[in-house]
Amino acid sequence: MSAENGAGDGEAQFNLELSQDQKDIREWVHGFAEGVVRPAAHEWDEREETPWPVIQEAAKIGLYGFEGLAQFWMDPTGLTMPIVNEELFWGDAGIGMSIMGTTLAVAAIYSSGTPEQLAEWVPQCYGGADDPKVGAFCSSEPDAGSDVSAIRTTARYDEAKDEWVLNGQKAWATNGGIAAVHVIIASVDRELGARGHAAFVIPPGTKGLEQGAKVKKHGLRASHTADVHLDDCRVPGSCLLGGKEKLDERLARAREGESSRGQAAMKTFEVSRPTVGSQAVGIARAAYEYSLDYAKQREQFGRPIVENQAIGFALADMKLEIDAARLLVWRAAWMGRTGKDFDNAEGSMSKLKAGEVAVWATERAIQILGGNGYTREYPVERMHRDAKIYTIFEGTSEIQRLVISRAISGARVR
Ligand SMILES: Cc1cc2nc3c(=O)[nH]c(=O)nc-3n(C[C@H](O)[C@H](O)[C@H](O)COP(=O)(O)OP(=O)(O)OC[C@H]3O[C@@H](n4cnc5c(N)ncnc54)[C@H](O)[C@@H]3O)c2cc1C
């Protein structure tokens, strides 16, 4: 819009057209998802193992790795990360999580670490194309899921050796125990609750960190999830993300009763929620597209089932809800990248909507496929199992509603 018809340049900025770069990256990831990920999806879901060969393929083309991530992050609109995730998880969510799970650890290092720590640890999370590695982010514990403030894992500073000593048990860690680099959220001062938390990098091969039980799951089965035990696990002082001086300052402020916006775990979640939402959008879109094709081909009563309003309207609602979810995801990703405040918890909104749409849309897809939808011969059953995690991890739907209701009302909604 030109200034001549009354709008200045600033007013003409709103635009939903993707840039050529964004379109190229979307096409590139889609090609990988279609050609490599999707054909492998059923096998790795059945095997319930980390698909290392697929991770390696992703590393070879630069989709998995430090450089790829940096390229996705560089986009000043923030949209490339959700676009990449949507395409990859459209291919398959279990494999997608094996490829993207590392991002959680990287996001923690990014949000809490110094530039030097970023440069040292992020490449080690990924390894090289010949020998790819994964990273793990460990916040949850058996008694601290939604209630992050209940974390019992402790980190004690041994001043004489300039080392931190970590003890505790982490639960549900994606890539837990098989990761090269683990980021652990631990309490340095229990009395301060979540404000007494700090994030630590545990370097590869550190003694005292062991994998516990591997979890057998409903969905996302190609992604490894396990407990992690920390038993007098010693790391150099430099492994405290952000450094000791900053931590001491933050603790002093917290002890004086000042509210803190720098809680390590919460900060990580804020950065990653729209990305997680875009993964759910990818699953939902995959189920929608599959069931649309099926409905056009499957005939009953002498006509394709899509010609029945019951099916046609279901597909219309699926498309509508998926597009709405994507718009919320893109808004939150853009807000995060351009430094806007999440005054109405827009990050939580995007993840909440996308997760619930994915569960609902994949269930609709099963219905549209009828008996076939209920079998493992067709992918929508797997997509439905995979989708369910999106109302649970990175903050359950109830917790997202809690965050949003508090943000919009200022009330202490419980
Ligand atoms: C496959 C998988 C991968 C995961 N990966 C990771 C990972 O990499 N790193 C990590 O740290 N964690 C990870 N998690 C853990 C995940 O983040 C937690 O499962 C999640 O935060 C919920 O915690 P919880 O399971 O203890 O459930 P709870 O907190 O026990 O919640 C149980 C139910 O109570 C509800 N509830 C709780 N409190 C309230 C409240 N105040 N108001 C209303 N309802 C409430 C919840 O919404 C939920 O419905 C993973 C989990 C899974 C299953």
The ligand as a Gaussian input file, in Angstrom:
#p B3LYP/6-31G(d) Opt

LIG

0 1
 C        7.162000     -38.319000      25.827000
 C        7.546000     -37.327000      26.884000
 C        8.692000     -36.561000      26.710000
 C        9.055000     -35.639000      27.680000
 N       10.229000     -34.953000      27.515000
 C       10.673000     -34.174000      28.539000
 C       11.959000     -33.566000      28.475000
 O       12.681000     -33.713000      27.500000
 N       12.387000     -32.845000      29.546000
 C       11.601000     -32.671000      30.652000
 O       12.051000     -31.986000      31.574000
 N       10.369000     -33.218000      30.740000
 C        9.893000     -33.966000      29.718000
 N        8.649000     -34.565000      29.815000
 C        7.838000     -34.358000      31.006000
 C        6.626000     -33.498000      30.775000
 O        7.030000     -32.171000      30.609000
 C        5.653000     -33.702000      31.954000
 O        5.084000     -34.977000      31.803000
 C        4.600000     -32.627000      32.015000
 O        5.160000     -31.407000      32.401000
 C        3.471000     -32.962000      33.008000
 O        3.983000     -33.343000      34.236000
 P        3.474000     -34.689000      34.933000
 O        3.571000     -35.774000      33.926000
 O        4.223000     -34.871000      36.204000
 O        1.953000     -34.463000      35.223000
 P        1.264000     -33.710000      36.556000
 O        1.977000     -32.456000      36.755000
 O        1.292000     -34.740000      37.631000
 O       -0.154000     -33.489000      36.030000
 C       -1.180000     -34.498000      36.033000
 C       -2.512000     -33.834000      35.653000
 O       -2.848000     -32.834000      36.650000
 C       -3.059000     -31.594000      36.007000
 N       -2.619000     -30.510000      36.879000
 C       -1.464000     -30.392000      37.570000
 N       -1.414000     -29.234000      38.241000
 C       -2.554000     -28.578000      37.938000
 C       -3.094000     -27.301000      38.299000
 N       -2.436000     -26.464000      39.082000
 N       -4.301000     -26.947000      37.803000
 C       -4.981000     -27.778000      36.986000
 N       -4.525000     -28.993000      36.605000
 C       -3.319000     -29.376000      37.069000
 C       -2.230000     -31.664000      34.740000
 O       -2.675000     -30.724000      33.771000
 C       -2.442000     -33.102000      34.316000
 O       -3.657000     -33.234000      33.642000
 C        8.250000     -35.466000      28.834000
 C        7.094000     -36.245000      28.997000
 C        6.749000     -37.167000      28.053000
 C        5.516000     -38.015000      28.295000

